[in-house]
């Protein structure tokens, strides 16, 4: 009984240490099923820890951005790289613009200091909207502060009131030094198969072939008296169609008993 390939899971240490930006891991499985997804996530929990996975957000179908990132990475001269990076910037707005927009919206709110970095923020438009902000914990009851990692308009009203520095309340994941730190870990090079050591074990068999899910297109050989479609010119004219319909009607053919 020779072993047969089923799955392989790969998590590079450099990617694991810089997982905030780089791809964490990849795997090859026999099929995309609940069982294979569960197996992948269990391995991921072992690598990163359940506590970190608990706060992760999983996204899929990002092929558009993926291709743009690859084009920028494969650029061989500076001008092309700058053009590729500009394309990416048009899809992910700069964080500074988002912060400035929230800062301007802060004028529409009135912040009242309650003590211990807590504020009661109410609308200056006269409606009943009111939120609680904790600058020490970087939290707002609207939850936008916690979800985005930068102050919402309610928190901005508190920052404006106290003349504080906005940068101190922006998550470190948006800072340039964080991006630089992500690339300090090195993926070690690997020798080719010509330098791999040989084992005494037999080669692993390929995975079991699986038929594609969906309706299979059945094709049959037409008999000699059946018309064959050889392109647009083989279509019957209107007169020919009328003659054919009359012939079928005379024989009593219909959709149910038409051979």
N, C-alpha and C positions, 0 to 999 in steps of 0.2 A: 504494500500500500504506500505509494509515493505521496508526499504531502502536496496539498493543493492550495494555491494562493486564495486568500479570502479578503483580508484587509491590511492596511498599513497606516500608521499614525505617525506624523513627524512634527515635532515642536523644537525648533532651533533655539538655543539658549539666548542668542543675541536678540531674536524676535520676542522671546519671552520677557526679557528685561525691558524692551522698548515697546510693549504691546499697546501703549496708548495711541500709537500712530501706525506702526508696521503691522502686517498680518501676523497673527499669533501662531497659527498652526494650519496644516492642511492634511488631508487624508484621502486615500483611495479605497473605496468600498465596492462591494459586489452590486449594490443597488441602493438608491436613496429611499430608505424605509424608516419607520419609527425606531426599529431596533438599531440600525446603523447610526442614526442621529443620537440616540441615547448613548451608544458606545463612544461616539465622538465627544459628547459633552461630559461624560464621566472621565475620560482621559484629560479633558481640558480642566476639569475641577482638580484632578490630581496634580496638574502642572502649575496652575495659578493659585489654587486654594478656593474653597467654597465661598469664603468671605468676599473675595474680589469678584467672583462670578455673580454673586448675588446682586451686585450693583452695575453689572454690564447690561448694555442694550444691544440686541442682535438685529442686524439689518441684512437684507438680501437684495439681489437684482440691482447691483450698482455697477453694471458693466460699462455704462457710459463714462463715469468718472475713472473707472479702472483703466480703460483704454487711453484716456487723456493723460493719466499718470505715467503709463508706459511710454507714450510718445515723448513726454518731457524727459524721462529717464534715458531714452535712446538718442536724444539730441546730441549731435557730434560737434556743434559749434554754438557759441553763446547766443547769437541772434535767434536761432531756431528755438533754443531753450527758453528764451525770454518770451517768444510768441506762444509757446505751449503753456507756460506758466500764466500768461495773461488770459488764456482761454479758461484755465481753471479758476482764476480769480473772478471771472465774470459769473461762474456758477456758485462759488462760496464767497459771499460779501465779506469784506475785511471786518475784523472784530471792532476796530476803531470806529467805523461808521455806525455799527449797531449800538455801541456805547454812547456815541454822540446823540443818536436818535432818542435813546432812553433818557439821557441827560436833559435834552430839550423838553421832553414830556414831563419831567419832574417839576416844571414851573406850574403845572396844572394842579398840583397837590400841596396841601398844607401839613407840615410835620410838627407834632408837639412832642417834646422830649419828656419821657416818663421816668427816666432813670435807668442806670445799668445798661446803657446802649440800646434801650427799647424806646420805640416811637409809635405814636398813634397818628396815622396818616389819613386825612380825609380830603374829599374832592373840593376844589375851589369853585366848582361850577354850581354848587348849591344842592347837588343830589346827596343821597344817603350813603354813597359808597365810602367804605372805611376799611383800612387794613392795618395790621400790626407788623412792624419791622424790627428785627434784631440785627444790628450791624455787627455785633460781636460774633454771632453764629452764622452770619451771612444768610439770613432767612427772612422771607416775607410770607404773609398768610396767603398771598396770591400764588405762591409756589414757583413763580417764574424765576426768581433769584436762585433758587435751589436747582432748578432744571437746566438753566442755561449756563450757570457759572459766572455770570456778571450781573451787576445790580439792575433791578427793574426800575420802572419810573417812580414807584413808591419809595424804594430805597434811595433813588437818586435825589428825591426831595429832602431826605434826611441828610444826605451827604452835602447837598448844596447849603442847607441850613447851618451846618456845623463847619463849613469850609474845609472839608476833608479831601484827601487825595483819592480820586476814583480808582487809581491803579492798585491801591491796597486792598480793594474789594473785588478784584477780578481774579478768577481762578488761574492758577499757575499753568494750566494746560494751554492757555492762550498766549503765553509768553515765548519770546524768541529763544531764550536759553533752554526752555523745555524741549523744543524741536531739535536744538543742537545736541542736547544730552541723549536724545533717542538714537542718534547715529554714532555714539561713541563706542558701542559694543560691536565687535567684529564677528562676522560669520566666517569661520575658518575654512580655507580652501580644502578641496578633496581631490585625491588622486583618481585617475581614470581606471577602468577595469583592467588595464594591462599591469597594474601594480597591486591589484587585489589578491589577497591570499586565497588559495584554493582549499575547499573543504572536502571531506570524504563523503559527504551526504549527496544524495541524488538531487538533481534540479527540481525546483518546485513546478508543479503543473499549473497551467493557466486556470483562471476561474471558470466556473461552470457557465456555459452559454445560456443566456436568458433571452427569450423572445420579447420583442418590443410590445409594450402595452398599446392596445387600440385595435381597430378593425383592420384585418389583413385584406389587401386587394387581391381578389381571385381573378385569374386570367385563364381562359380556355382557348383551345385551338378551334378556329372556325372551319366549318365544312367548306367544300369546294363551291357549293351553290350560294353561300352567304356572301353578301356584299362586304368588301373590305374598305376601310377608310384609308385612303392613300393621300389625304390632304384636302384642302378646300375645294379642289376641282372635282373630287369624287362625290360631292353632295348632289342629291337629286334635284332636278329643276321642279318648278311648281307643277308642271304637267305630269312629270314622272311621279311626284308624290301623290297626285290625285289618282293616277292609274294604280299605284300600289295600294292606296287606301280602298279603292273599289275592289281590288283583287282580294284583300283581306276580308272585306265585308261579305263578299260572295262566299267565302269559305267558312264564315261564321267565327272568325278570329276576334278576340278581344284581349284586354290586358290580362285576364285571368288564365285563359287557355292558349295564349299565343306561345308557340313552341320557341 
